[in-house]
Amino acid sequence: MAFDSREVRLAAHVPTGLPVTPGVFRLTRSPVSGPVVVRNRWMAVTAAMRTLISGSAGPMPPYQVGEVMYGPAVGEVVASTDPDLAPGDWVRHGLGWREHAAVDAYRRIDPVSCAEEAMRHLGQGLTTYVGLRAAAEVRHGDTVLVTGAAGAVGGIAAPIARLLGAARVVGGTGSPGRAGHLGYDALYDRHTGGPADVAPDGVDAVLDTVGGHQLREAVELARPGARIALCGALAHQLGGDPAAVELDLMTLIGKRVTLRGFTAADHPDLHEEWYKLGLREPYTEIDGLDDAPRALIDLLAGRYVGGLVVRV
């Protein structure tokens, strides 16, 4: 049985540094069939998709012009020849940006009835938790710095850092007013200030999603033995600083600073630990696949706080 599916395709690659516009996306219809077909109900929209739109090689395959875009989604099985799945079951998979998906890789989940439940499977809290616990190794009494504090990763970072023992949590964002309710002790505006404005006495742990000059300034603020978790490079992805960052090697050596790149997949032992915490991630819900491209454009412009999910 084939299902008529609306979907979003990429019409053109947009190099890093150039604006993403509505004309980059094309809404189409196609029949979908397969051993397992899922009716998507919610999908995640993330800043990392900006790199995929550029066509540049990276950790994930870039979007291809003319092809349906992809991303994390949750939905209900509507057709299945898989003996382990039946219509009515729910799964999490990687084929968002479409109403129906023929999936071959998925994880079974409990039924989802609202965006807040969807965020348990689509949010970035797990990445934040792994970054602070395993990569930045937050310890009792630490001063913790989070760049990109209002994003999907940074939006949940303050309560996690405190659970891990941090005494003070500070962050940087392009919208301090909108991020004021996220639990940070202090925030700096990346347009007009820097980490030294909120942590003049230095930092012990850093969760960096931005890179660029904010990472360089974090290294300068690092106390002896500081740990810096490298999660992203938004400053480059959004057309600001270059991907290559000049760091003072003597500072890194003299202060014995650790820089560690990571992904949540590196630490499967922490996944259940994170889910048991039951923390609510801040998010915005957008209704309808038609509005998903505009939602991504607005996300890249910094108009949301926390995660972003689209009800498909």
C-alpha positions in Angstrom: 0.0 0.0 0.0 1.3 3.4 -0.9 0.7 6.6 1.1 0.5 10.0 -0.4 3.1 12.0 1.5 3.9 15.7 1.6 7.6 16.4 2.0 10.3 19.1 2.0 13.1 18.9 -0.6 16.2 21.0 -0.9 16.1 23.2 -4.0 19.7 24.5 -3.8 22.8 24.3 -1.6 23.6 27.5 0.2 27.3 28.0 1.0 28.2 28.9 4.6 28.0 32.7 5.2 25.1 33.3 2.8 21.5 33.6 4.1 19.1 30.7 3.9 15.8 31.9 2.2 12.4 30.2 1.7 13.4 29.6 -2.0 15.9 27.0 -0.8 13.1 24.6 0.0 10.4 23.0 -2.1 7.2 21.3 -0.8 6.3 18.3 -2.9 4.2 15.1 -2.8 5.3 11.6 -3.4 3.9 8.1 -2.9 5.6 6.2 0.0 5.6 2.4 0.5 7.8 -0.1 2.2 8.0 -2.9 4.7 7.6 -0.3 7.5 5.8 3.0 6.9 5.6 5.6 9.7 3.2 8.6 9.8 5.5 11.2 11.3 3.9 13.3 14.1 6.7 15.5 15.3 10.2 16.3 14.0 13.1 18.2 15.3 14.6 21.3 13.6 18.2 22.0 14.7 21.0 24.5 13.9 23.2 21.7 12.7 20.9 21.5 9.6 22.6 24.7 8.4 25.8 22.7 7.6 23.8 20.1 5.8 22.2 22.8 3.6 25.6 24.1 2.6 26.5 20.7 1.0 29.8 20.6 2.9 31.2 17.3 4.1 30.9 16.7 7.8 29.9 14.2 10.5 26.5 13.8 8.7 25.9 13.4 5.0 24.8 16.8 3.5 21.4 17.3 2.0 21.3 16.6 -1.7 19.6 19.0 -4.1 16.3 17.6 -5.2 16.1 15.1 -2.4 14.0 15.1 0.7 15.7 16.5 3.7 16.1 14.4 6.8 16.2 14.8 10.6 15.0 13.2 13.8 11.3 12.4 14.0 8.8 10.4 16.0 5.7 8.8 14.6 3.1 6.1 14.4 3.5 2.9 12.4 0.7 2.7 9.8 1.9 -0.3 7.8 4.4 -3.1 8.7 5.5 -6.5 7.5 8.1 -6.5 10.3 7.0 -9.1 12.9 8.4 -6.9 15.7 6.2 -3.9 14.7 2.5 -3.5 14.2 0.3 -0.6 13.1 -0.2 1.7 16.1 3.3 1.2 17.5 5.5 4.3 17.8 9.1 4.7 16.8 11.9 7.3 16.7 13.9 7.5 13.5 15.9 9.8 11.3 13.6 10.6 8.4 11.8 13.8 9.3 10.8 16.6 6.9 8.0 14.4 5.4 4.6 13.2 6.5 5.2 9.5 5.8 8.5 7.7 5.9 9.6 4.2 4.8 12.0 3.4 7.6 14.5 0.6 8.1 16.3 2.0 11.2 14.3 2.9 14.2 13.9 2.7 18.0 10.6 1.7 19.5 9.2 4.3 22.0 6.0 4.7 24.0 3.2 6.6 22.3 3.6 10.3 22.1 0.6 12.6 22.7 2.1 16.1 22.9 5.2 18.1 22.0 6.6 17.9 25.5 6.6 14.1 25.3 8.1 14.3 21.8 11.0 16.4 23.2 12.0 13.5 25.4 13.1 11.8 22.1 13.9 14.8 19.9 15.6 17.2 22.3 19.3 17.9 22.8 19.3 17.3 26.5 21.2 14.0 26.2 23.9 15.7 24.2 24.1 18.4 26.9 24.2 15.8 29.7 27.0 13.8 28.0 29.0 17.0 27.3 28.8 18.3 30.9 29.2 15.0 32.7 31.7 13.1 30.5 33.5 15.6 28.3 33.7 18.7 30.6 33.6 16.6 33.7 31.7 19.1 35.8 32.7 18.8 39.5 31.5 20.1 42.8 32.1 23.8 43.2 32.9 24.5 39.5 32.2 27.6 37.6 30.7 26.5 34.3 30.6 28.5 31.1 28.1 27.6 28.3 28.4 29.3 24.9 25.2 29.3 22.9 23.2 29.3 26.1 19.8 29.9 24.5 20.1 27.1 22.0 18.8 23.5 22.1 21.9 22.3 23.9 22.5 25.4 26.1 18.8 25.8 27.1 18.9 22.8 29.5 22.6 23.2 30.5 22.2 25.3 33.7 20.0 22.8 35.7 22.2 19.9 34.5 25.4 21.6 35.6 23.9 22.3 39.0 22.9 18.6 39.4 26.5 17.7 38.7 27.7 20.0 41.5 28.4 23.4 39.7 28.5 26.4 42.1 27.9 28.9 39.3 26.7 28.6 35.7 27.1 31.4 33.2 26.5 31.7 29.5 26.6 33.6 26.2 23.7 34.3 23.8 22.6 36.7 21.2 19.3 37.1 23.0 19.9 37.5 26.8 16.4 38.9 27.4 14.7 35.8 25.9 17.1 33.4 27.7 16.8 35.0 31.1 14.5 32.2 32.5 16.9 29.3 31.7 18.5 29.3 35.2 21.9 30.9 34.5 23.5 33.0 37.2 24.6 35.5 34.5 24.5 35.9 30.7 26.6 38.0 28.3 25.4 39.3 24.9 27.8 37.9 22.3 27.2 41.0 20.2 28.5 43.4 22.8 30.4 41.4 25.4 32.3 38.2 26.2 32.8 35.5 28.8 35.0 37.7 31.0 32.0 39.9 31.6 30.2 37.1 33.6 33.2 35.1 34.8 36.1 37.5 35.5 37.7 35.1 38.0 37.9 32.3 35.5 36.0 29.0 34.6 36.6 25.4 35.5 34.4 23.7 32.8 33.1 24.9 29.4 30.4 23.5 27.1 31.1 25.1 23.8 28.6 25.0 20.9 29.9 28.1 19.1 33.6 28.0 18.6 35.2 31.1 17.1 36.3 34.0 19.3 34.1 32.7 22.2 36.1 29.5 22.4 39.3 31.5 22.3 38.1 33.7 25.1 37.0 30.7 27.1 40.5 29.3 26.9 41.9 32.6 28.1 39.6 32.4 31.1 40.3 28.8 31.9 41.6 28.1 35.4 44.3 25.5 35.9 43.0 22.0 35.0 39.9 23.3 33.2 38.0 21.0 30.9 36.4 22.3 27.7 33.8 20.1 25.8 33.6 20.9 22.1 30.0 20.3 20.9 29.6 22.6 17.8 30.9 25.5 15.7 27.8 27.7 15.2 29.9 30.8 14.7 31.3 29.2 11.5 28.0 27.5 10.5 26.1 30.7 10.7 28.6 32.7 8.7 30.6 34.4 11.4 34.0 33.2 12.5 36.1 30.8 10.5 36.1 27.1 11.4 39.8 27.3 12.3 40.3 29.0 15.7 43.7 30.3 16.8 44.4 29.2 20.4 47.4 30.1 22.6 49.3 26.8 22.9 51.3 28.0 25.9 48.1 28.8 27.8 46.7 25.4 27.1 50.0 23.7 28.3 50.6 26.1 31.2 47.1 25.8 32.6 46.9 22.1 31.7 43.6 22.7 29.9 41.8 19.7 28.3 39.8 20.2 25.0 37.6 17.3 24.1 35.3 16.8 21.2 32.4 14.4 21.8 29.0 13.2 20.6 26.2 11.6 22.7 26.7 8.4 20.8 30.2 8.1 22.4 28.6 7.3 25.8 25.7 4.9 25.5 26.2 4.1 29.2 24.9 7.6 30.1 21.7 7.5 28.0 19.5 5.7 30.5 21.0 7.9 33.3 19.9 11.0 31.4 16.4 9.8 30.8 15.9 8.8 34.4 16.5 12.4 35.4 13.3 13.5 33.8 14.3 17.1 33.2 12.0 19.2 31.0 13.7 20.8 28.1 12.6 24.3 27.0 11.2 24.2 23.5 9.0 25.9 20.9 6.4 24.0 18.9 5.6 25.0 15.3 2.4 23.6 13.7 2.6 22.1 10.2 5.1 20.9 7.7 4.5 24.0 5.6 6.0 26.2 8.3 9.1 24.0 8.9 11.4 25.8 6.4 10.5 29.2 7.9 11.0 27.8 11.4 14.5 26.7 10.4 15.3 30.2 9.0 14.0 31.8 12.2 16.0 29.4 14.3 19.2 30.3 12.5 18.4 34.0 13.1 18.2 33.3 16.9 14.5 33.8 17.3 13.8 30.8 19.5 15.0 29.7 22.9 15.7 26.0 23.6 14.7 23.2 21.2 12.4 23.5 18.2 9.9 20.8 17.2 7.4 20.8 14.3 4.1 19.0 14.5 3.9 17.4 11.1 
